[in-house]
Amino acid sequence: MALTKKQRAELRMKFGGRCAYCGCELGDKWHADHVEAVRRNISNGYAMDRPENDTVSNMVPAC
């Protein structure tokens, strides 16, 4: 799931601008991790096994 700028800003502030894992302040280059796996399957063209987990509410910011 590609996040919009607004979604990235909301996700960043979900943890006060800090990495959900180590607590370090997020820089300009950070990514979003799924809490519950989406499981992309490359053998069937990258289809998701659990697309319901591909939501912003199921993501955390990570450095």
C-alpha positions as CSV (number, residue, x, y, z in Angstrom):
1,M,0.0,0.0,0.0
2,A,1.4,3.3,-1.0
3,L,0.8,5.9,1.6
4,T,-0.3,9.5,0.8
5,K,1.6,12.4,2.4
6,K,-1.3,12.9,4.8
7,Q,-1.3,9.2,5.8
8,R,2.5,9.3,6.3
9,A,2.2,12.3,8.5
10,E,-0.6,10.7,10.6
11,L,1.4,7.5,10.9
12,R,4.6,9.4,11.9
13,M,2.7,11.1,14.7
14,K,1.1,7.8,15.9
15,F,4.3,7.3,17.8
16,G,5.2,10.9,18.4
17,G,7.6,11.0,15.4
18,R,9.6,8.0,16.8
19,C,10.4,4.5,15.5
20,A,7.9,2.0,16.9
21,Y,10.7,-0.5,17.6
22,C,13.7,1.4,19.0
23,G,12.2,4.8,19.9
24,C,14.7,6.8,17.9
25,E,13.5,10.0,16.3
26,L,12.4,9.3,12.7
27,G,14.5,11.1,10.1
28,D,13.5,11.9,6.5
29,K,14.0,8.3,5.4
30,W,11.7,5.9,7.3
31,H,9.2,3.2,6.3
32,A,5.9,1.7,7.5
33,D,5.8,-1.8,8.7
34,H,2.6,-3.9,8.9
35,V,1.8,-5.2,12.4
36,E,-0.2,-8.1,11.1
37,A,1.4,-9.5,7.9
38,V,-0.2,-9.0,4.5
39,R,1.8,-11.9,3.0
40,R,2.5,-11.0,-0.6
41,N,2.8,-14.1,-2.8
42,I,5.2,-13.6,-5.7
43,S,4.3,-17.0,-7.3
44,N,0.8,-15.7,-8.1
45,G,1.8,-12.2,-9.3
46,Y,2.2,-10.5,-5.9
47,A,-1.4,-11.0,-4.9
48,M,-2.0,-10.5,-1.2
49,D,-3.2,-13.5,0.9
50,R,-4.7,-11.1,3.5
51,P,-5.6,-7.8,1.9
52,E,-7.7,-6.7,4.9
53,N,-4.4,-6.1,6.7
54,D,-3.2,-3.6,4.2
55,T,-4.4,-0.5,6.1
56,V,-2.8,2.4,7.8
57,S,-4.3,1.3,11.2
58,N,-2.2,-1.9,10.8
59,M,1.1,0.0,10.3
60,V,3.8,1.4,12.5
61,P,6.6,3.8,11.7
62,A,10.1,2.3,11.5
63,C,13.6,3.6,11.0
